[in-house]
Amino acid sequence: MNLISGFLLIFVLSALQHLVSRRKELFWIIPIPFVFLLVMVYAYNANYIESSTKFWLLSIVGILLLIGEGIRTQSKRKEQLNKELEKMKARDI
């Protein structure tokens, strides 16, 4: 696995993380980074990743990006809900 395919995996899982994180519960942030870590461990054990430095670099960057995307999506969702609530209060519904 070269660096480009590793970052492509991170990008695809980040998009999936964005979709999954739009759910109400904060729990949905956890599974995608866990799956990513399992894929990275498998790739390292199967010698798709040659060096341990590349493994750690891709793993740490990937997990940080995925968790950051999940938290960002959750906060964006809360902001949208607050905007809707303010609109409802303004209309006095």
Residue, then its C-alpha position, 0 to 999 in steps of 0.5 A: m500500500n503506497l501513501i496515495s492509496g492510504f490517503l485515498l482510503i482515509f478520504v473515502l472513510s472520511a466521507l463515510q464518517h461524515l454521513v454516519s456522523r450526521r446521526k443524533e448519537l455521538f456513538w456513531i463517531i467511533p466505528i469508522p476510525f476503528v474499522f480504519l485501524l483494523v484495515m491498517v493493522y491488516a495491511y501492515n501484517a500482510n506486508y502491504i505497508e512496508s515500514s512501520t513509520k509509514f504505518w504509524l504516520l497513516s494510522i495517526v493522521g487517519i484516526l485524527l482526521l476521522i475523529g475530527e470529521g465526526i466532531r465537526t459534523q456533530s457540531k455543525r448538526k447542532e448549529q443547524l438544529n439551533k438555527e431551526l429552533e430560533k426560527m421556530k421561536a421567532r415565528d412563535i410556533 
